[in-house]
């Protein structure tokens, strides 16, 4: 287990503060469950990192021998993320790019606007296929887009332990661009899954869960009452879902409980 006394591997106290905030109901509760999934020295990917809530908690857990690659294409959150990353001693490594199934040098990113203010948490990749379900005005930005597989190959990353993906409905596209990493590493996956966002890209919750189960052997869990518990379907009570799979090549069919 990861204990609070292992201070020698903590880049900053920010991660501990965020976990305390989650325990008090002031941050996403799933933050508390990361300690069951991540170990010192691990490499993690935070896709849709925003201001770095998950990045800093992961940095606390992987320590100075690990790395957290945080992807955030929006200029304002990216600047905040980059500023906070300076306090982690290089453990959090920000990247001002989006991730998807194919790479682009300048892809459209739609940033909804309400009452004249940008809603960063609703930003999503655009394009001809996207059905923009959000009413009101929006801004359009051009951002670089990479794939997980391409990024890991370019960086020489051969093992990924954990991926958090929160990209407003484009989660299936990110996973499609991570096929090699998923097949090779079977990382733990935390995905935001909401049908209202998946609708924008013509995808469905049942299809997403079925693809992960059938192709990679993943099983779904939710964070409830202080622990990860198995789940059979996506519902309205949760936004974030954990997927675990046995390691590639492991003949054992049971899944360990991350408690």
Secondary structure, DSSP 8 states (H G I E B T S, - for coil): ---TT-GGG-S-SHHHHHHHHHHTTSS-GGGGGGGGT--TT-EEEEET-TTSHHHHHHHHHH-TTSEEEEE--SHHHHHHHHHHHGGGTTSEEEE--EE-SS-EEEEEEEEEEETTEE-GGG-EE-STT------S-EEEEEEEEE-HHHHHHHHT-----EEEE--TT-HHHHHHTTHHHHHHH--EEEEE--HHHHGGGT--HHHHHHHHHHHH--EEEEEETTEEEE-SS--SS-SEEEEE---TT----------
